[in-house]
């Protein structure tokens, strides 16, 4: 019987699967050695960590200092503190108020806004200029932004008061807002307008501000510009806006104390007085009739406000010519006589008081009733005097009455009522407010109580321009 072979003997079966081979196990001594080595490495790193931290901190600190020194030596990268500056932006003129949404914002002279750069050194503002153009930006500022005396606010204070649009709304201010370049200390602002009213913020007011775009002033502090605080109203409020000054073609309710579709407006419209020009013509030719149209509801104080506002109207340069028998009168747009030509003799405004006033008034009334038929020409409302009063008197040195009589003889062509000594109202019912003195009804003169030897004092009437 053959002897058994041991597992490790060379003659053992080589075809036996590897997994059935006995694996070698590490010895206890090797395990202990590895543990000791790991502990030693951990102890080593723990020991050198403080030293490494110190070295790293020193190196980082030295690198930062070197970087700062290199920046300070470079003029283009120098970091400067923004010290107080005397330069500031200002608007050249105040705003035209009131302001409505959707309407162009202009200055008091109805011109586009302009921003200028000034130097406020020593408390005296003088125009300033920078070597390079700068970019500025238009913003909306809260109306309660009031830095107080000196207006020495910081950029941060200004930025905190900038107002943005309400959620879901369009930008608060539209138009030429950004990319505005200031050259030579001057920058015109294009068309800008508000899209929302100011009723939703606490102050109920806005300001318009201008600031320099960041990175454009090379470390120089340029103080921002702000306008006065103002209310922005909805565009529909402009429908009822009064015009200052009014225009001749404006509807009559644009005058103060006359409300749109109100009682006064309806009374004037029913009498055919629809425009400011109609109102002024009526106030010249028939002021008492105009007062009766308005009625007792318009007090004397209200009448004064309305008529004063109307008198600020822009007249323009249109004149009307009325041609009668041997006479021609030139009238301004509100039916006041500018000049008269009688029998080939020209009488400027200041000499009309020496003529037959009743006859002149009759001609004015006739011109008023036929206004649309009159010839319209371009001309000046301040015609130079072509004949002085002295020259007229020299022709009749003995008496003022002689001159008046001569005028009567040459141009006395009024209707029969006028010849009988009645005011023109008898010949023209619509002109029923002429107040001609009855002392000399046919010539329109009255004898003053203070006059001596029958000196004549002409009655003062508004139908003559300037009287």
C-alpha positions in Angstrom: 0.0 0.0 0.0 1.4 3.3 -1.1 2.2 6.0 1.5 0.1 9.2 1.7 1.5 12.4 0.3 1.5 15.6 2.3 -0.2 18.8 0.8 3.0 20.7 0.5 5.0 18.1 -1.0 6.3 18.6 -4.6 4.5 15.6 -5.9 1.1 16.9 -4.9 -1.6 17.3 -7.5 -0.9 20.5 -9.5 -4.3 20.5 -11.0 -6.0 21.3 -7.7 -8.0 24.6 -7.9 -6.2 27.7 -6.5 -9.0 28.6 -4.1 -8.4 25.5 -2.2 -4.8 26.4 -1.6 -4.0 27.6 1.9 -3.3 31.4 2.0 -0.4 32.9 3.9 -1.5 34.9 7.0 0.5 38.1 8.2 2.4 37.6 11.2 1.6 39.4 14.5 4.9 41.2 14.4 4.2 42.8 11.0 0.8 44.1 12.1 2.3 45.7 15.2 5.0 47.4 13.1 2.5 48.9 10.7 0.4 50.4 13.6 3.5 51.9 15.1 4.5 53.5 11.8 1.1 55.1 11.3 1.1 56.5 14.8 4.5 58.0 14.2 3.4 59.7 10.9 0.3 61.3 12.6 2.4 62.5 15.5 4.9 64.0 13.1 2.2 66.0 11.2 0.6 67.1 14.4 4.0 68.4 15.5 4.8 70.4 12.3 1.3 71.8 11.7 1.7 75.0 13.7 5.0 75.7 12.1 3.5 75.2 8.6 0.6 77.5 9.4 2.9 80.2 10.6 5.0 79.9 7.4 2.0 80.0 5.1 0.5 83.1 6.9 3.8 85.0 6.7 4.1 84.3 3.0 0.5 85.3 2.2 0.9 88.5 4.2 4.1 89.4 2.5 2.5 88.8 -0.9 -0.4 91.0 -0.2 1.9 93.9 1.0 3.9 93.6 -2.2 0.8 93.7 -4.3 -0.5 96.9 -2.6 2.9 98.6 -3.0 2.9 97.8 -6.7 -0.6 99.2 -7.0 0.3 102.4 -5.2 3.3 103.0 -7.5 1.1 102.6 -10.6 -0.9 105.9 -11.4 -3.4 104.1 -13.6 -4.3 101.7 -10.8 -4.0 104.0 -7.8 -6.8 103.7 -5.3 -7.8 107.1 -4.0 -10.2 108.2 -1.3 -13.1 110.2 -2.6 -12.5 113.4 -0.8 -15.1 116.2 -0.8 -15.2 118.0 -4.2 -16.4 121.4 -5.2 -17.6 120.1 -8.6 -21.3 119.4 -9.0 -24.0 119.1 -11.7 -26.9 121.5 -11.9 -29.9 122.1 -14.1 -29.6 125.3 -16.0 -33.2 126.3 -15.5 -36.2 125.3 -13.4 -38.9 122.9 -14.6 -42.1 124.0 -16.3 -44.9 123.0 -13.9 -47.3 121.3 -13.6 -46.0 118.0 -15.1 -48.4 115.3 -16.5 -47.8 111.7 -17.4 -47.0 111.3 -21.1 -46.1 114.9 -21.6 -42.6 116.1 -22.5 -40.7 117.6 -19.6 -39.3 121.1 -20.3 -37.8 124.0 -18.5 -39.7 127.2 -17.7 -39.0 128.6 -21.2 -40.5 125.4 -22.8 -37.0 124.3 -23.9 -35.4 120.8 -23.3 -33.6 120.4 -20.0 -29.9 121.2 -19.9 -27.3 120.0 -17.3 -24.1 121.9 -16.7 -21.0 121.3 -14.6 -20.0 124.0 -12.2 -17.4 124.5 -9.6 -18.8 125.8 -6.3 -15.4 126.6 -4.8 -15.6 129.5 -2.3 -19.4 129.6 -2.5 -19.3 131.1 -6.0 -20.5 128.9 -8.9 -18.5 129.1 -12.1 -18.7 126.9 -15.1 -16.3 124.0 -15.1 -14.9 121.5 -17.6 -13.1 118.2 -17.5 -10.4 117.0 -19.8 -12.4 114.1 -21.0 -16.2 113.7 -21.8 -18.2 112.0 -19.1 -21.3 109.9 -19.2 -24.3 110.9 -17.1 -27.6 109.3 -16.4 -31.1 110.6 -15.6 -32.9 109.1 -12.6 -36.1 109.8 -10.5 -35.5 110.8 -6.9 -38.0 110.8 -4.1 -39.4 114.2 -3.4 -38.5 114.0 0.3 -34.8 113.9 -0.5 -33.8 117.2 1.1 -30.1 117.1 2.3 -30.5 120.5 3.9 -28.3 123.5 3.8 -25.2 123.1 1.7 -26.6 120.1 -0.2 -23.5 118.1 0.8 -24.9 114.6 0.4 -23.0 111.4 -0.3 -23.3 109.2 -3.3 -24.8 106.5 -1.0 -27.5 108.9 0.3 -28.4 109.8 -3.3 -28.6 106.2 -4.5 -30.8 105.3 -1.6 -33.4 107.9 -2.7 -33.6 106.8 -6.3 -37.2 105.7 -7.1 -37.9 102.7 -9.4 -41.2 101.9 -11.1 -44.0 100.0 -9.4 -44.2 96.3 -9.8 -45.7 95.4 -13.2 -45.4 99.0 -14.5 -43.3 100.4 -17.3 -40.1 102.3 -16.4 -41.0 105.4 -14.4 -39.2 107.7 -16.8 -38.8 107.1 -20.5 -36.9 108.8 -23.2 -33.2 109.7 -23.3 -32.3 108.4 -19.9 -28.8 107.0 -20.3 -25.8 107.2 -22.6 -25.9 111.0 -22.3 -22.4 112.5 -22.9 -21.4 115.7 -21.2 -18.8 117.6 -23.3 -17.2 120.9 -22.3 -19.2 121.0 -19.1 -22.6 120.9 -20.9 -25.2 118.2 -21.7 -28.6 118.7 -23.4 -31.3 116.3 -22.3 -33.6 114.9 -25.0 -37.3 114.2 -24.7 -38.2 112.5 -21.4 -41.6 111.9 -19.9 -43.1 110.2 -16.9 -45.3 107.1 -17.3 -46.8 107.1 -13.8 -48.0 109.7 -11.3 -46.4 110.4 -8.0 -49.4 109.7 -5.8 -48.2 106.2 -4.7 -45.1 107.3 -2.7 -45.2 108.7 0.7 -44.0 112.2 -0.2 -46.4 112.4 -3.2 -43.6 114.1 -5.1 -40.7 113.3 -7.4 -37.5 115.0 -8.3 -35.4 114.5 -11.4 -31.8 113.7 -10.7 -28.6 113.5 -12.8 -25.6 111.4 -11.7 -22.3 110.5 -13.3 -22.1 106.9 -14.5 -19.7 104.9 -12.4 -16.1 104.8 -13.6 -16.4 108.0 -15.6 -14.9 110.5 -13.2 -11.5 108.9 -12.4 -11.9 109.1 -8.6 -13.2 112.7 -8.7 -16.4 113.2 -6.7 -19.0 115.1 -8.8 -22.1 115.9 -6.8 -25.4 114.9 -8.4 -28.0 117.4 -9.6 -31.6 117.4 -8.5 -34.6 119.6 -9.4 -37.2 121.0 -7.0 -39.8 118.6 -5.8 -43.0 118.4 -7.9 -46.2 116.5 -8.3 -46.8 114.4 -11.4 -50.4 114.2 -12.4 -52.2 111.8 -14.6 -52.5 112.9 -18.3 -56.2 113.1 -18.0 -55.8 116.0 -15.6 -54.2 118.0 -18.5 -57.6 118.1 -20.1 -58.6 120.7 -17.5 -55.3 122.5 -17.3 -55.2 126.3 -17.4 -52.7 127.8 -19.8 -50.2 130.4 -18.6 -50.1 132.5 -20.7 -53.3 131.7 -22.7 -53.3 131.7 -26.4 -55.9 133.5 -28.5 -57.2 130.3 -30.0 -57.5 128.6 -26.5 -61.0 127.7 -25.5 -62.4 130.2 -23.0 -62.5 127.8 -20.1 -58.7 127.8 -20.1 -59.0 131.1 -18.3 -58.9 131.2 -14.5 -62.3 130.9 -12.7 -64.0 129.5 -15.8 -64.4 125.8 -15.4 -64.8 123.4 -18.3 -68.5 122.8 -18.9 -69.3 124.9 -15.9 -71.9 127.6 -15.5 -69.7 130.4 -16.8 -68.5 128.3 -19.7 -72.0 127.5 -20.8 -73.2 131.1 -20.5 -70.3 132.4 -22.6 -70.8 129.6 -25.2 -74.4 130.5 -25.6 -73.5 134.1 -26.3 -71.0 133.0 -29.0 -67.9 133.6 -26.8 -65.9 130.4 -27.3 -62.3 131.4 -27.4 -60.0 133.6 -25.3 -59.9 136.0 -28.3 -63.7 136.2 -28.3 -63.6 137.0 -24.5 -60.9 139.7 -25.0 -62.7 141.3 -27.9 -66.0 141.4 -26.0 -64.2 142.9 -22.9 -62.8 145.7 -25.1 -66.0 146.5 -27.1 -68.7 145.7 -24.6 -67.3 145.0 -21.1 -70.7 145.6 -19.3 -72.4 143.2 -21.6 -69.8 140.6 -20.9 -70.4 141.1 -17.2 -74.1 140.6 -17.7 -73.5 137.4 -19.6 -71.4 136.0 -16.7 -74.1 137.0 -14.2 -74.0 137.7 -10.5 -72.2 134.4 -9.9 -68.9 136.0 -10.9 -67.9 138.4 -8.2 -65.7 141.4 -8.7 -62.7 139.5 -7.3 -63.3 136.6 -9.7 -63.7 139.0 -12.6 -60.4 140.6 -11.8 -58.6 137.3 -11.7 -60.2 136.1 -15.0 -59.6 139.4 -16.8 -56.0 139.7 -15.5 -55.3 136.2 -16.7 -56.8 136.9 -20.1 -54.7 140.1 -20.5 -51.5 138.0 -20.3 -52.5 136.4 -23.7 -49.9 136.2 -26.4 -51.2 138.6 -29.1 -49.0 137.5 -32.0 -48.5 139.8 -35.0 -51.8 139.6 -36.9 -53.6 142.8 -37.5 -57.1 143.6 -39.0 -57.9 146.5 -41.3 -61.3 148.1 -41.4 -61.9 150.5 -44.3 -64.7 153.1 -44.1 -65.5 156.3 -46.0 -62.3 158.3 -46.2 -60.9 156.4 -43.2 -59.0 153.3 -42.4 -58.4 151.9 -38.9 -55.9 149.1 -38.0 -56.8 146.9 -35.1 -54.9 144.3 -33.0 -56.4 140.8 -32.5 -58.6 141.9 -29.6 -60.2 144.8 -31.5 -58.1 147.7 -30.1 -57.1 150.4 -32.5 -53.4 150.5 -33.3 -53.5 153.3 -35.9 -56.0 155.3 -37.9 -55.8 156.9 -41.3 -58.4 159.7 -41.8 -58.6 161.7 -45.0 -55.0 160.6 -45.9 -53.7 161.7 -42.5 -52.1 159.0 -40.3 -52.7 159.1 -36.6 -50.7 156.7 -34.4 -52.2 155.4 -31.2 -51.1 158.2 -28.9 -52.8 160.8 -31.1 -56.2 159.0 -31.3 -57.3 160.6 -28.1 -57.3 164.0 -29.9 -59.7 162.8 -32.5 -63.5 162.5 -32.6 -63.6 159.5 -30.2 -67.3 158.8 -30.7 -66.7 158.4 -34.4 -63.7 156.2 -33.9 -65.7 154.1 -31.5 -68.4 153.7 -34.0 -65.9 152.4 -36.5 -64.5 150.0 -34.0 -68.0 148.7 -33.3 -68.6 148.3 -37.0 -65.3 146.4 -37.3 -66.2 144.1 -34.4 -69.6 143.2 -36.0 -67.8 142.4 -39.3 -64.7 140.8 -37.8 -64.5 137.8 -40.2 -64.8 140.1 -43.2 -61.8 142.3 -42.3 -58.5 142.1 -44.1 -55.8 140.4 -42.1 -52.2 141.4 -42.4 -48.9 140.8 -40.7 -47.6 143.6 -38.7 -46.1 145.0 -35.5 -48.3 145.9 -32.5 -45.9 148.7 -31.6 -46.1 150.9 -34.7 -43.7 153.9 -34.5 -45.3 157.3 -34.3 -45.6 158.8 -37.8 -47.0 162.1 -36.7 -46.6 163.8 -33.3 -49.3 165.6 -31.5 -47.4 168.8 -31.7 -47.5 168.8 -35.5 -51.3 168.4 -35.5 -51.8 171.2 -32.9 -49.6 173.6 -34.9 -52.1 173.4 -37.8 -54.8 174.8 -35.4 -52.9 176.8 -32.8 -55.9 178.7 -31.5 -58.0 175.9 -30.1 -58.2 172.2 -29.7 -61.8 172.5 -30.8 -60.6 173.8 -34.2 -58.8 170.6 -34.8 -61.7 168.5 -33.8 -64.0 170.5 -36.0 -61.7 170.0 -38.9 -61.8 166.2 -38.4 -65.6 166.5 -38.2 -65.8 168.3 -41.5 -63.5 165.9 -43.3 -64.7 162.5 -42.0 -68.0 163.0 -40.3 -69.9 160.2 -42.1 -71.5 158.3 -39.2 -75.1 157.1 -39.4 -78.1 159.3 -38.5 -78.2 158.2 -34.9 -74.6 159.3 -34.4 -75.3 162.7 -36.1 -78.1 163.3 -33.6 -75.6 162.9 -30.8 -76.4 159.4 -29.5 -73.7 156.9 -28.7 -73.0 154.2 -31.3 -75.1 151.7 -29.4 -78.2 153.3 -30.9 -77.0 152.4 -34.4 -75.6 149.0 -33.4 -77.5 147.2 -30.6 -74.7 144.8 -30.0 -72.4 147.6 -29.1 -74.4 148.9 -26.2 -71.7 149.6 -23.7 -70.0 152.7 -25.1 -69.9 155.2 -22.4 -69.6 158.6 -24.2 -69.8 161.7 -22.1 -72.9 163.7 -22.9 -71.3 167.1 -22.5 -70.2 166.8 -26.1 -71.9 163.7 -27.4 -71.0 164.1 -31.0 -67.3 164.3 -30.4 -66.7 162.1 -27.4 -65.1 164.7 -25.1 -66.0 165.9 -21.7 -65.1 169.0 -19.8 -63.1 168.2 -16.7 -64.2 170.0 -13.5 -60.6 171.0 -12.9 -60.1 172.4 -16.4 -60.0 176.0 -17.1 -61.4 178.0 -20.0 -63.1 174.9 -21.4 -60.1 172.6 -21.8 -61.2 169.3 -23.1 -60.3 166.0 -21.5 -60.8 163.0 -23.7 -62.6 160.0 -22.1 -60.4 157.0 -21.4 -61.5 153.9 -23.4 -59.9 150.5 -23.8 -60.7 150.4 -27.5 -57.4 152.3 -28.2 -54.4 150.1 -27.7 -52.5 151.1 -24.6 -55.3 153.2 -23.1 
